[in-house]
């Protein structure tokens, strides 16, 4: 196994995001779990690819729209720092 120097928390956050995407695509956690059992590698590759695309889009939005992003961060902090699900 290769060590990429990524924290376990980072891996867990990415896995959780991928799991939420699968649940959304398949209409629920049980359906997503069934799809994962049928072809776990394909499902995680698809979800991880979608996760990475979303991260790139977010990065571009932040880079191109710094003021709205700063405003959203301030609103988040005022709301107690809770991220939307």
N, C-alpha and C positions, 0 to 999 in steps of 0.2 A: 504494500500500500504506500502511495506517495504522500508525503507531508507537504502541503502547500502553505503552511504557516497561517492558516485561517483558524480563528477561534471556534470553539464548539458552539458558542452562542450564535455566531454568524451562520453556521451551517444549519442550526436548528431554526433560525428565523427564515432562511431560504426554503427549507423543507416545509415549514408551516405555511408559507405563502403558496408554495406549489400545491400543497394539500387543499388549501382553500380554493384554488383555481380549479382543481379537479372536481371538488364537491360542487362548485358552481356549474361547471360544464355538464356534469352528469346528474344534476338535480338533487343531490344530497350526499351525505357522508357515506351511507351504506352502499349506494350505487358506485361512488368513486372507489370505495374499498374493493368492491367486486371487480371493477375494471383493473385496479392495481394488481389484484390476485391473478387475473387472466393474463396480463402482460405488463409486469412491473417496470421493466426497463424502458419500453416504448412510452408508457404513460409518464414516467418521470422525465424522460428526454423531452417530450412535448411540453410538459408543464415548466420545466427548467428553461427551455428555449423561450417560452412566453414570458416567464419571469424576467429573464435577461433583457428581452425586448422592452418590457415595461420599465425596467431600470434605466435603459438608454433613453427612452422617451422622457422620463422624469428628469434625467440629467440635462437633456437638451432644453426642456421647458424652464428649468431653473437657470440655466446659462443665459437663455434668451429673455427671460422675464424675471429678473432679480427682485424688482419691487413687489410684484404680486406674491412671489414666493416668501419674501420677508414678512409681508403682511399676514400670510397664512401661518407662518411660524409663530408670529406674535399672538395671533388668535388662538393657536393651539396651546401655547404656554399659558395664556389667560384662562383657558378652559381646563387647566390642570394637567396639560401635557398628554392627554389620552389620544392615541391614534385611532382613526376610524377602522373598523373591521374590514 
